């Protein structure tokens, strides 16, 4: 009876284990199919977003507005030629006036060559552009998919608007179409690393994946549904996935079945030899204790009680060692996961920094040309005016602002090229005073600025342009936090680290060496920073402002500049009491004029100015 029972239990265990393993691998296979389908759908959506971004760049040009108004007839042919459309991946383009009438169109043929857009496609794009032309704020953008016979098109339509008037009635509309042909499909397959094909049969709205469940086939087909902006099914992406998990599941199931069978036979033989009350009781106690430990989890340090020195005692010792090993493995897995998350965050931050560098290097050169022209005109105007002329002071302030902007442009170029900063001795109090005057000319809105310069020993070694940028960013942020009304306090004082009261340094202050520092505090009267946002305010691109009012780059730049100067930035905020940003810079000795000839020249110039 015991032997027969053991055999029946062995067969049952083999069947259950094999069935459970196969079911688990089938579930994993179905989950993988769903993930790949969703990945394919998102990748196609990313292509549509890329087309939209390209289109919006052209739609927001002032030259496009002038072309629709008939003032720049060469704009369309210059920007939508054969080479440019192939490079941008645009198959067809259509320009509409504010009433939805076609102004110009082009379609790229396989030769390649350009020809006018077909009337059917033109009519389709005009109907899709109705909500764009109807939006008086020019913010509506149409992103959709369109099917013509057995061809899939990615369609994007944006309003044409003047850069000086971002919220105004559209000056027209610009539509771009990309055909998802065999070439695009081949590139799509290479990215997904799976064969992909398009299906244009009427797809069911709820079907995702898989669409084929034949266990004897080596290929599993998975479907990703493509819907347009109206929620209607347009086509399907059919992915052909290899059934590696299915084959591995069968191998693991048969191996596990054999192991279970052998384990059951071994246990049965042991029971036939040692089945007595003492053994059964000890086994039951051990089983009960192990169940209690596993039921409470592996976080506790509990172990099995061990009595005696026979085989059952050795078994208990082995289980205890296994529990210790499992706890150690679990802890190592948690630590490994934490390290992996930290590495991922570092990778994301480095990619964001690279994107910033490319962006700044692209715009800084063009912006510098305008600054040179403005600076030259102001200097010519200053030379034409008498020193006591009423406009001379205003022109000098404008020239200071232009020089500050020129410094910012050089800093952007320096950031993109990773070149060193221009460090020099300067008085931080004078720099703060000069920057506050510059900011109060228009950047502070209706905010009042209060200066508290509590120390005369304010020499530091720093880049003046970068320090001005730090102060300007913090002042503008403080003003924005108070919605343009209130008082911003600037306090400059000496500070010795570590603190004299014995309190521990927190955050970035803990990394600063002991010594004397200049502490510049920027205090506002706003609502303060939410506690859940305090640990993220220095992340690039993180901002709580509206989309058109903040980029999330001000505070990361402040932190980067302070770190590069051997200093630190600390934020103190309480809800309802405002926020205070405290900057720490190493205190420097005042520079001495060692060169006697330089001193004589300086005294002579001073005397000449006094006589004048």
C-alpha positions as CSV (number, residue, x, y, z in Angstrom):
1,X,0.0,0.0,0.0
2,X,2.8,2.4,0.9
3,X,4.7,1.6,-2.3
4,X,1.6,2.0,-4.5
5,X,0.7,5.3,-2.8
6,X,4.2,6.6,-3.4
7,X,4.0,5.6,-7.1
8,X,0.6,7.3,-7.5
9,X,1.9,10.5,-5.8
10,X,5.0,10.4,-8.0
11,X,2.9,10.3,-11.1
12,X,0.6,13.0,-9.9
13,X,3.6,15.2,-9.0
14,X,5.1,14.7,-12.4
15,X,1.9,15.6,-14.2
16,X,1.2,18.6,-12.1
17,X,4.7,20.0,-12.4
18,X,4.8,19.4,-16.1
19,X,1.4,21.1,-16.6
20,X,2.3,24.0,-14.4
21,X,5.6,24.7,-16.1
22,X,4.1,24.5,-19.6
23,X,1.3,26.8,-18.5
24,X,3.8,29.3,-17.1
25,X,5.9,29.3,-20.2
26,X,2.7,29.7,-22.4
27,X,1.8,32.7,-20.3
28,X,5.3,34.2,-20.7
29,X,5.0,33.6,-24.4
30,X,1.7,35.4,-24.6
31,X,3.1,38.3,-22.4
32,X,6.1,38.6,-24.7
33,X,3.8,38.7,-27.7
34,X,1.8,41.5,-26.2
35,X,4.9,43.4,-25.2
36,X,6.4,43.2,-28.7
37,X,3.1,44.3,-30.3
38,X,2.9,47.3,-27.9
39,X,6.5,48.1,-28.7
40,X,5.8,48.0,-32.5
41,X,2.8,50.3,-32.0
42,X,4.8,52.8,-29.9
43,X,7.6,52.8,-32.4
44,X,5.2,53.7,-35.2
45,X,3.8,56.4,-32.9
46,X,7.3,57.8,-32.4
47,X,7.8,58.0,-36.2
48,X,4.5,60.0,-36.4
49,X,5.8,62.3,-33.5
50,X,9.1,62.8,-35.3
51,X,7.2,63.8,-38.5
52,X,5.1,66.2,-36.4
53,X,8.2,67.8,-34.8
54,X,9.7,68.4,-38.3
55,X,6.4,69.8,-39.6
56,X,6.1,72.2,-36.7
57,X,9.6,73.6,-37.2
58,X,8.5,74.7,-40.7
59,X,5.0,75.8,-39.7
60,X,6.4,78.2,-37.1
61,X,8.8,80.0,-39.5
62,X,7.9,83.6,-40.4
63,X,9.0,82.8,-43.9
64,X,6.1,80.3,-44.2
65,X,3.7,83.0,-43.1
66,X,5.1,85.4,-45.7
67,X,4.8,82.6,-48.4
68,X,1.1,82.2,-47.7
69,X,0.7,85.9,-47.9
70,X,2.4,85.9,-51.3
71,X,5.5,87.8,-50.2
72,X,8.1,84.9,-50.6
73,X,7.1,82.8,-53.5
74,X,10.5,81.0,-53.6
75,X,10.1,79.7,-50.0
76,X,8.2,76.5,-50.9
77,X,10.6,75.3,-53.6
78,X,13.7,76.2,-51.5
79,X,12.5,74.1,-48.5
80,X,10.5,71.3,-50.1
81,X,12.7,70.1,-52.9
82,X,13.4,66.5,-53.9
83,X,16.5,66.1,-51.7
84,X,15.1,67.8,-48.7
85,X,11.9,65.8,-48.8
86,X,13.8,62.6,-49.1
87,X,16.1,63.6,-46.2
88,X,13.1,64.5,-44.0
89,X,11.2,61.4,-45.0
90,X,8.2,63.4,-46.3
91,X,6.2,61.9,-49.2
92,X,3.7,64.7,-49.7
93,X,3.3,68.2,-48.5
94,X,0.4,70.7,-48.7
95,X,0.2,74.4,-47.8
96,X,-3.3,75.9,-47.0
97,X,-4.4,79.5,-46.5
98,X,-6.5,80.5,-43.5
99,X,-9.7,79.6,-45.5
100,X,-8.4,76.1,-46.2
101,X,-7.6,76.7,-49.8
102,X,-4.5,75.1,-51.3
103,X,-1.6,77.4,-51.8
104,X,1.0,74.9,-52.9
105,X,1.5,71.1,-52.9
106,X,4.1,68.5,-53.8
107,X,4.4,64.8,-54.0
108,X,7.7,62.8,-54.1
109,X,7.7,60.1,-56.8
110,X,9.9,57.0,-56.8
111,X,12.1,58.3,-59.6
112,X,12.6,60.6,-57.6
113,X,10.8,63.7,-58.8
114,X,8.1,66.1,-57.7
115,X,4.6,66.4,-58.9
116,X,1.4,68.0,-57.7
117,X,-0.5,66.2,-55.0
118,X,-3.5,64.1,-56.2
119,X,-6.9,65.7,-55.8
120,X,-8.2,62.9,-53.6
121,X,-5.3,63.2,-51.1
122,X,-5.6,67.0,-51.2
123,X,-9.3,66.8,-50.3
124,X,-8.6,64.4,-47.5
125,X,-5.9,66.7,-46.0
126,X,-8.2,69.7,-46.3
127,X,-10.9,67.9,-44.3
128,X,-8.4,66.9,-41.7
129,X,-7.1,70.5,-41.4
130,X,-10.5,71.9,-40.4
131,X,-9.9,71.7,-36.6
132,X,-6.4,73.2,-37.0
133,X,-7.7,76.2,-38.9
134,X,-10.7,76.6,-36.5
135,X,-8.5,76.9,-33.4
136,X,-8.0,80.6,-32.7
137,X,-5.0,79.8,-30.4
138,X,-3.1,78.0,-33.2
139,X,-2.2,75.1,-30.8
140,X,-4.2,72.3,-32.4
141,X,-2.0,69.7,-34.2
142,X,-3.5,66.7,-36.0
143,X,-1.6,63.4,-35.9
144,X,-3.3,60.5,-37.5
145,X,-2.9,57.5,-39.9
146,X,-4.6,57.3,-43.2
147,X,-5.2,54.3,-45.6
148,X,-5.4,54.6,-49.3
149,X,-6.0,51.2,-51.1
150,X,-3.2,49.0,-49.8
151,X,-0.9,51.8,-48.6
152,X,-0.6,53.3,-45.1
153,X,0.2,57.0,-44.6
154,X,1.4,58.9,-41.6
155,X,-0.3,62.4,-41.6
156,X,0.5,65.4,-39.5
157,X,-1.1,68.9,-39.8
158,X,-0.1,72.0,-37.8
159,X,-1.1,75.7,-37.9
160,X,1.1,78.2,-39.5
161,X,1.7,81.1,-37.1
162,X,3.9,84.1,-36.5
163,X,6.7,83.6,-34.0
164,X,6.0,87.0,-32.5
165,X,2.4,86.0,-31.9
166,X,2.4,82.4,-30.6
167,X,-1.3,82.6,-29.5
168,X,-3.2,84.0,-32.5
169,X,-5.5,83.1,-35.3
170,X,-3.7,80.7,-37.7
171,X,-2.1,82.2,-40.8
172,X,-2.8,79.0,-42.6
173,X,-1.9,75.3,-42.2
174,X,1.0,73.0,-43.2
175,X,0.3,69.3,-43.8
176,X,3.0,66.6,-44.2
177,X,2.5,63.0,-45.3
178,X,4.9,60.1,-45.0
179,X,4.2,56.8,-46.8
180,X,4.9,53.7,-44.8
181,X,6.2,51.7,-47.8
182,X,8.3,48.6,-48.1
183,X,11.5,50.5,-47.3
184,X,10.0,51.9,-44.1
185,X,8.7,48.5,-43.2
186,X,12.1,46.9,-43.7
187,X,13.7,49.5,-41.4
188,X,10.9,48.9,-38.9
189,X,11.6,45.2,-38.9
190,X,15.4,45.8,-38.4
191,X,14.6,48.0,-35.3
192,X,12.2,45.5,-33.8
193,X,14.5,42.6,-34.8
194,X,11.4,40.6,-35.9
195,X,9.8,40.2,-39.4
196,X,6.9,42.7,-39.7
197,X,4.2,43.0,-42.4
198,X,1.1,45.1,-42.9
199,X,-2.4,43.7,-43.0
200,X,-5.3,45.8,-44.4
201,X,-8.2,43.4,-43.8
202,X,-10.9,44.7,-41.5
203,X,-9.2,44.2,-38.0
204,X,-11.2,43.7,-34.9
205,X,-11.0,46.7,-32.5
206,X,-10.0,44.8,-29.4
207,X,-7.5,42.3,-30.9
208,X,-3.9,42.9,-29.9
209,X,-1.8,39.7,-29.6
210,X,-1.4,36.9,-30.3
211,X,-3.4,36.0,-33.5
212,X,-2.0,32.5,-33.9
213,X,-1.8,29.9,-31.2
214,X,-0.8,26.7,-33.1
215,X,1.6,24.9,-30.7
216,X,3.1,22.9,-33.5
217,X,4.3,25.9,-35.5
218,X,7.8,27.4,-34.9
219,X,6.5,31.0,-35.5
220,X,4.0,32.9,-33.4
221,X,2.2,35.8,-35.1
222,X,1.3,38.8,-33.1
223,X,-0.8,41.8,-34.1
224,X,-0.5,45.5,-33.3
225,X,-3.6,47.5,-34.2
226,X,-3.2,50.9,-35.9
227,X,-6.0,53.3,-35.2
228,X,-6.5,56.9,-36.6
229,X,-7.4,60.0,-34.6
230,X,-11.1,59.0,-34.7
231,X,-10.4,55.7,-33.0
232,X,-11.1,53.7,-36.2
233,X,-8.9,50.8,-37.1
234,X,-6.8,51.5,-40.2
235,X,-4.4,48.6,-40.5
236,X,-2.5,46.0,-38.5
237,X,1.2,45.3,-37.9
238,X,1.8,41.6,-38.0
239,X,4.9,40.4,-36.1
240,X,6.4,37.0,-36.6
241,X,8.0,35.9,-33.3
242,X,10.1,32.8,-32.8
243,X,8.8,30.4,-30.2
244,X,12.0,30.0,-28.2
245,X,10.1,30.1,-24.9
246,X,7.8,27.4,-26.0
247,X,10.7,25.0,-26.8
248,X,12.5,25.9,-23.6
249,X,9.3,25.3,-21.6
250,X,9.0,21.8,-22.9
251,X,12.6,21.0,-22.1
252,X,12.3,22.4,-18.6
253,X,9.0,20.7,-18.1
254,X,10.4,17.2,-19.0
255,X,13.5,17.9,-16.9
256,X,11.5,19.0,-13.9
257,X,9.2,16.0,-14.3
258,X,12.2,13.6,-14.2
259,X,13.5,15.4,-11.1
260,X,10.2,15.3,-9.3
261,X,9.9,11.6,-10.1
262,X,13.3,10.9,-8.7
263,X,12.7,13.0,-5.6
264,X,9.4,11.2,-4.9
265,X,11.0,7.8,-5.2
266,X,13.8,8.8,-2.9
267,X,11.4,10.1,-0.3
268,X,9.3,7.0,-0.6
269,X,12.3,4.7,0.0
270,X,13.2,6.8,3.0
271,X,9.7,6.5,4.4
272,X,9.7,2.8,4.0
273,X,12.9,2.4,6.0
274,X,12.5,5.1,8.7
275,X,8.7,5.3,9.1
276,X,8.3,5.4,12.8
277,X,6.8,7.7,15.3
278,X,10.0,9.5,16.3
279,X,10.9,10.3,12.7
280,X,7.4,11.4,11.8
281,X,7.2,13.7,14.7
282,X,10.5,15.4,14.0
283,X,9.7,15.7,10.4
284,X,6.3,17.2,11.2
285,X,7.9,19.7,13.6
286,X,10.5,20.7,11.1
287,X,7.8,21.1,8.4
288,X,5.7,23.2,10.7
289,X,8.6,25.5,11.6
290,X,9.7,25.9,8.0
291,X,6.2,26.8,7.0
292,X,6.0,29.4,9.7
293,X,9.3,31.0,8.6
294,X,8.4,31.1,5.0
295,X,4.9,32.4,5.8
296,X,6.4,35.4,7.7
297,X,8.9,35.9,4.9
298,X,12.7,35.8,4.6
299,X,13.3,39.2,6.2
300,X,13.4,37.7,9.7
301,X,16.4,35.9,11.2
302,X,14.5,32.9,12.4
303,X,15.9,29.4,11.9
304,X,14.8,25.8,12.5
305,X,15.3,24.3,15.9
306,X,17.9,21.5,15.9
307,X,17.9,18.6,18.3
308,X,20.2,15.6,18.2
309,X,23.1,14.8,15.9
310,X,21.6,12.3,13.4
311,X,20.5,12.8,9.8
312,X,17.4,14.8,10.6
313,X,19.6,17.2,12.6
314,X,21.9,17.6,9.6
315,X,18.8,18.2,7.5
316,X,17.8,21.0,9.8
317,X,21.3,22.5,9.7
318,X,21.2,22.4,5.9
319,X,17.9,24.1,5.7
320,X,19.1,26.8,8.1
321,X,22.2,27.4,5.8
322,X,19.8,27.5,2.8
323,X,17.7,30.1,4.6
324,X,20.8,32.2,5.3
325,X,21.9,31.9,1.6
326,X,18.4,32.8,0.4
327,X,18.4,35.9,2.6
328,X,21.9,36.9,1.4
329,X,20.9,36.3,-2.3
330,X,17.7,38.4,-1.8
331,X,19.7,41.2,-0.3
332,X,22.3,41.1,-3.1
333,X,19.5,41.2,-5.7
334,X,18.0,44.3,-4.0
335,X,21.4,46.0,-4.0
336,X,22.1,45.0,-7.6
337,X,18.7,46.4,-8.6
338,X,19.4,49.6,-6.8
339,X,22.8,49.9,-8.5
340,X,21.2,49.2,-11.9
341,X,18.6,51.9,-11.3
342,X,21.3,54.4,-10.3
343,X,23.3,53.6,-13.5
344,X,20.1,54.0,-15.6
345,X,19.5,57.4,-14.0
346,X,23.1,58.4,-14.8
347,X,22.7,57.3,-18.4
348,X,19.5,59.4,-18.7
349,X,21.2,62.4,-17.3
350,X,24.2,62.1,-19.6
351,X,21.9,61.8,-22.6
352,X,20.0,64.9,-21.6
353,X,23.3,66.8,-21.1
354,X,24.4,65.7,-24.6
355,X,21.0,66.9,-26.1
356,X,21.5,70.3,-24.3
357,X,25.0,70.6,-25.8
358,X,23.8,70.0,-29.3
359,X,20.9,72.4,-28.9
360,X,23.0,75.2,-27.5
361,X,25.8,74.9,-30.1
362,X,23.2,75.2,-32.8
363,X,21.5,78.4,-31.7
364,X,24.5,80.2,-30.1
365,X,26.2,81.1,-33.4
366,X,23.1,82.7,-35.0
367,X,22.3,84.6,-31.8
368,X,25.8,85.9,-31.5
369,X,25.5,87.5,-35.0
370,X,22.5,89.6,-33.8
371,X,24.4,90.6,-30.6
372,X,27.4,91.8,-32.7
373,X,25.1,94.0,-34.9
374,X,23.2,95.4,-31.8
375,X,26.5,96.1,-30.0
376,X,28.0,97.9,-33.0
377,X,24.9,100.1,-33.5
378,X,24.9,101.1,-29.8
379,X,28.6,102.0,-29.8
380,X,28.1,104.1,-32.9
381,X,25.2,105.9,-31.2
382,X,27.3,106.5,-28.1
383,X,30.0,108.1,-30.2
384,X,27.5,110.4,-31.9
385,X,26.1,111.7,-28.6
386,X,27.6,114.1,-26.1
387,X,28.6,112.6,-22.7
388,X,26.0,114.7,-20.9
389,X,23.2,113.8,-23.4
390,X,20.0,112.3,-21.6
391,X,20.1,109.2,-23.7
392,X,23.8,108.4,-23.1
393,X,23.1,106.7,-19.7
394,X,20.3,104.5,-21.3
395,X,22.7,103.5,-24.1
396,X,25.4,102.6,-21.6
397,X,22.9,100.4,-19.7
398,X,21.8,98.8,-23.0
399,X,25.5,98.2,-23.9
400,X,26.0,96.4,-20.5
401,X,23.0,94.2,-21.3
402,X,24.4,93.4,-24.7
403,X,27.8,92.5,-23.1
404,X,26.0,90.3,-20.6
405,X,24.1,88.5,-23.5
406,X,27.4,88.2,-25.3
407,X,28.9,86.5,-22.2
408,X,25.9,84.1,-22.1
409,X,26.4,83.2,-25.7
410,X,30.1,82.5,-25.1
411,X,29.1,80.4,-22.1
412,X,26.7,78.4,-24.3
413,X,29.4,77.8,-26.8
414,X,31.8,76.9,-24.0
415,X,29.2,74.5,-22.6
416,X,28.8,72.7,-25.9
417,X,32.6,72.5,-26.5
418,X,33.3,71.6,-22.8
419,X,35.9,74.4,-22.8
420,X,37.2,75.9,-19.4
421,X,35.6,78.9,-17.8
422,X,37.2,82.4,-17.6
423,X,38.1,82.6,-13.9
424,X,39.2,86.0,-12.4
425,X,39.3,87.9,-9.1
426,X,36.0,89.8,-8.6
427,X,34.0,91.4,-5.8
428,X,30.8,89.4,-5.4
429,X,29.0,92.3,-3.8
430,X,29.6,94.6,-6.8
431,X,28.6,91.8,-9.2
432,X,25.4,91.2,-7.3
433,X,24.6,95.0,-7.2
434,X,25.3,95.3,-11.0
435,X,23.2,92.3,-11.8
436,X,20.3,93.5,-9.6
437,X,20.2,96.8,-11.6
438,X,20.2,94.8,-14.9
439,X,17.4,92.5,-13.7
440,X,15.3,95.4,-12.3
441,X,15.1,97.0,-15.7
442,X,12.4,94.7,-16.8
443,X,12.9,91.1,-15.9
444,X,11.6,91.4,-12.3
445,X,8.1,92.5,-13.4
446,X,6.5,94.3,-10.3
447,X,8.7,92.6,-7.7
448,X,10.8,94.6,-5.3
449,X,14.5,93.8,-4.7
450,X,16.1,94.2,-1.3
451,X,19.9,94.1,-1.0
452,X,21.7,93.2,2.3
453,X,25.5,93.3,1.8
454,X,26.7,92.4,5.3
455,X,30.4,92.0,4.5
456,X,33.1,94.1,2.8
457,X,35.5,91.2,2.3
458,X,33.7,89.8,-0.7
459,X,36.6,88.7,-3.1
460,X,36.1,85.4,-4.9
461,X,37.7,83.7,-7.9
462,X,34.9,83.1,-10.5
463,X,33.7,83.6,-14.0
464,X,31.7,86.8,-13.9
465,X,29.3,85.9,-16.7
466,X,28.5,82.6,-15.2
467,X,27.9,84.1,-11.7
468,X,25.6,86.8,-13.3
469,X,23.7,84.0,-14.9
470,X,23.3,82.2,-11.6
471,X,22.0,85.4,-9.9
472,X,19.6,86.2,-12.8
473,X,18.2,82.7,-12.9
474,X,17.5,82.7,-9.1
475,X,16.0,86.2,-9.2
476,X,13.7,85.3,-12.1
477,X,12.6,82.0,-10.4
478,X,11.9,83.9,-7.2
479,X,9.8,86.5,-9.1
480,X,7.9,83.7,-10.9
481,X,7.2,81.9,-7.6
482,X,5.5,85.1,-6.3
483,X,3.5,85.6,-9.6
484,X,5.3,88.9,-10.2
485,X,4.5,90.6,-6.9
486,X,6.4,90.7,-3.6
487,X,9.9,91.3,-2.3
488,X,13.0,89.3,-3.2
489,X,15.8,89.6,-0.6
490,X,19.5,89.3,-1.5
491,X,21.8,88.8,1.4
492,X,25.6,88.5,1.2
493,X,27.6,87.4,4.3
494,X,30.6,85.4,5.4
495,X,30.2,81.9,6.5
496,X,32.6,79.4,8.1
497,X,32.2,75.7,7.4
498,X,31.7,73.5,9.3
499,X,29.0,75.5,11.1
500,X,30.0,76.9,14.5
501,X,26.9,75.6,16.2
502,X,28.0,72.0,15.6
503,X,25.1,71.1,13.4
504,X,25.8,68.7,10.6
505,X,26.1,69.8,7.0
506,X,23.4,68.5,4.7
507,X,23.2,67.8,1.0
508,X,26.0,69.2,-1.1
509,X,27.5,71.2,1.9
510,X,28.8,67.9,3.3
511,X,31.2,67.6,0.4
512,X,32.7,71.1,0.9
513,X,36.1,71.3,2.7
514,X,36.3,73.3,5.9
515,X,37.1,77.0,5.5
516,X,35.7,80.5,4.9
517,X,33.0,81.0,2.3
518,X,30.8,83.8,1.0
519,X,27.1,82.9,1.4
520,X,24.6,84.6,-1.0
521,X,21.0,84.0,-0.1
522,X,18.0,84.6,-2.5
523,X,14.8,84.6,-0.4
524,X,11.3,85.0,-1.9
525,X,7.8,85.4,-0.3
526,X,6.1,82.8,-2.4
527,X,4.2,79.6,-1.4
528,X,7.5,77.5,-1.1
529,X,8.4,74.3,-2.9
530,X,6.3,71.2,-2.4
531,X,8.2,68.5,-0.3
532,X,7.7,65.9,-3.0
533,X,9.5,68.2,-5.5
534,X,12.5,69.2,-3.4
535,X,14.6,66.2,-4.4
536,X,14.0,66.7,-8.1
537,X,14.4,70.5,-8.6
538,X,18.0,70.1,-9.8
539,X,17.1,67.4,-12.4
540,X,17.4,68.7,-16.1
541,X,14.1,69.3,-17.8
542,X,12.1,69.0,-14.5
543,X,9.8,72.0,-14.0
544,X,6.5,72.8,-12.3
545,X,5.8,75.8,-14.6
546,X,3.5,75.9,-17.6
547,X,4.8,74.5,-20.9
548,X,5.4,78.0,-22.3
549,X,7.1,79.5,-19.2
550,X,9.8,77.0,-18.1
551,X,12.3,74.6,-19.5
552,X,13.6,73.0,-16.4
553,X,17.2,74.0,-17.2
554,X,17.7,77.0,-14.8
555,X,18.4,75.3,-11.5
556,X,20.5,72.4,-13.1
557,X,22.7,75.1,-14.7
558,X,23.0,76.9,-11.3
559,X,24.1,73.7,-9.6
560,X,26.6,72.9,-12.4
561,X,28.2,76.4,-12.2
562,X,28.5,76.2,-8.4
563,X,30.1,72.8,-8.6
564,X,32.5,74.0,-11.2
565,X,33.5,76.9,-8.9
566,X,34.2,74.6,-5.9
567,X,31.0,75.8,-4.2
568,X,27.6,74.4,-3.5
569,X,23.9,75.4,-3.6
570,X,21.4,74.6,-0.8
571,X,17.7,75.1,-0.9
572,X,15.5,75.7,2.3
573,X,11.7,75.8,1.8
574,X,8.6,75.6,4.0
575,X,5.1,75.6,2.6
576,X,3.6,79.1,2.9
577,X,6.9,80.7,3.9
578,X,8.7,81.0,0.6
579,X,11.9,79.4,-0.6
580,X,15.6,80.4,0.0
581,X,18.4,79.4,-2.3
582,X,21.8,79.8,-0.5
583,X,25.0,79.8,-2.6
584,X,28.4,79.1,-1.1
585,X,31.7,80.2,-2.8
586,X,35.2,79.9,-1.3
587,X,36.4,83.2,0.0
588,X,39.5,84.6,-1.8
589,X,42.2,87.1,-0.9
590,X,42.1,90.6,-2.4
591,X,44.4,90.8,-5.4
592,X,47.5,93.0,-5.0
593,X,49.1,95.3,-7.6
594,X,52.7,94.1,-7.5
595,X,53.8,95.9,-10.7
596,X,55.0,99.4,-9.9
597,X,54.7,100.6,-13.5
598,X,51.1,99.5,-13.5
599,X,50.5,101.4,-10.2
600,X,52.0,104.6,-11.7
601,X,49.9,104.3,-14.8
602,X,46.8,103.8,-12.7
603,X,47.6,106.9,-10.5
604,X,48.3,109.0,-13.6
605,X,45.0,108.1,-15.2
606,X,43.2,108.8,-11.9
607,X,44.8,112.3,-11.7
608,X,43.9,113.0,-15.3
609,X,40.3,112.1,-14.7
610,X,40.2,114.2,-11.6
611,X,41.4,117.3,-13.6
612,X,38.8,116.7,-16.3
